[in-house]
Amino acid sequence: MERGPAIFAGVVFALFGSGLLVWTAVRVRQRQPVAQGVSPVASVALAGLVSVIALTLGTWCFSRL
C-alpha cells in the first residue's frame, strides 16, 4: 500500500472509530438511546462493534506503512 493513501485511510478509520466510541459511551452514560426504535442493548452492541472494527482497520492501515 502506498504511503499517502495508507495514512489518509488510517486517519479516517481512527477518527470515525474513536468518535463513534466516545459518542456511544456518552449516550449510554446519560441513559439516552443510541438509536431510535431499536433495542438499547442491540444498538450499543452494534455501535461498539462498528467502532472497534473501524479502529482495527485504522491500526492495520498504519501498520502497513
C-alpha positions in Angstrom: 0.0 0.0 0.0 1.3 3.4 -0.8 2.2 5.8 2.0 -0.3 8.6 1.3 -3.4 6.6 0.9 -2.5 4.4 3.9 -2.1 7.4 6.1 -5.3 9.0 4.9 -7.3 5.8 5.3 -5.8 5.2 8.7 -6.7 8.6 10.0 -10.2 8.4 8.6 -10.8 5.0 10.2 -9.2 6.1 13.5 -11.2 9.3 13.8 -14.5 7.6 12.9 -13.9 4.7 15.3 -12.9 6.9 18.2 -15.7 9.4 17.6 -18.3 6.7 17.4 -16.9 5.0 20.6 -16.9 8.3 22.5 -20.4 9.2 21.3 -21.8 5.8 22.2 -20.2 6.0 25.7 -21.6 9.4 26.3 -25.1 8.4 25.2 -25.0 5.3 27.4 -23.7 7.2 30.4 -26.6 9.8 30.0 -29.1 6.9 29.7 -30.2 8.2 26.3 -30.9 5.9 23.3 -28.1 5.3 20.9 -30.5 4.6 18.0 -34.2 5.4 17.9 -36.6 2.5 17.6 -34.0 -0.2 18.3 -33.4 -2.3 21.4 -30.9 -0.4 23.6 -28.7 -3.4 24.1 -28.6 -4.2 20.4 -27.8 -0.6 19.4 -25.0 -0.3 21.9 -23.6 -3.6 20.9 -23.7 -2.8 17.2 -22.2 0.7 17.6 -19.5 -0.7 19.8 -18.7 -3.4 17.3 -18.5 -1.0 14.4 -16.3 1.4 16.3 -13.9 -1.5 17.3 -13.8 -2.7 13.7 -13.0 0.9 12.4 -10.2 1.3 15.0 -8.8 -2.1 14.0 -8.8 -1.1 10.3 -7.1 2.2 11.2 -4.4 0.3 13.1 -4.0 -2.1 10.2 -3.6 0.8 7.7 -0.9 2.4 9.9 0.9 -0.9 10.3 1.2 -1.2 6.5 3.5 1.9 6.3 
